[in-house]
Amino acid sequence: MSKFKALVKKLMADGKSRTAAQKIAYSIGVNKYGKKGMARKAAAGAKRARRS
């Protein structure tokens, strides 16, 4: 499981909806990696998902 999905799952356990949890996780990632960094991670995740 990716760190993003784990964070979304944790936020959902705290009572957030799936979309709210995803937005919060994305904003945390952007603060840490920047928009370009998050785009690279999303592309790598999509590529990995297509392979399996």
C-alpha positions in Angstrom: 0.0 0.0 0.0 1.3 3.4 -0.9 1.9 6.1 1.7 -0.8 8.2 0.1 -3.4 5.4 0.4 -2.3 4.7 4.0 -2.8 8.4 4.9 -6.2 8.5 3.2 -7.2 5.4 5.2 -6.0 6.9 8.4 -7.9 10.2 7.8 -11.1 8.2 6.9 -10.7 6.3 10.2 -10.7 9.8 11.9 -14.2 10.5 10.4 -13.3 12.2 7.1 -15.1 11.3 3.8 -13.0 9.7 1.1 -12.8 12.9 -1.0 -12.0 15.1 1.9 -9.3 12.6 3.0 -7.8 12.6 -0.5 -7.7 16.4 -0.7 -6.0 16.6 2.7 -3.5 14.0 1.8 -2.8 15.7 -1.5 -2.3 19.1 0.2 0.2 17.5 2.6 2.1 16.0 -0.3 2.2 19.3 -2.2 3.6 21.0 0.9 6.3 18.3 1.2 7.1 17.6 -2.5 5.7 20.5 -4.5 3.2 20.2 -7.4 5.8 18.8 -9.8 6.9 16.2 -7.3 3.3 15.1 -6.7 2.7 14.9 -10.5 5.7 12.7 -10.8 4.5 10.4 -8.0 1.0 10.2 -9.6 2.5 9.3 -12.9 4.6 6.6 -11.4 1.7 5.2 -9.5 -0.5 5.2 -12.6 2.3 3.4 -14.5 2.7 0.8 -11.8 -1.1 0.3 -11.8 -1.2 -0.3 -15.5 1.6 -2.9 -15.3 -0.2 -5.2 -12.8 
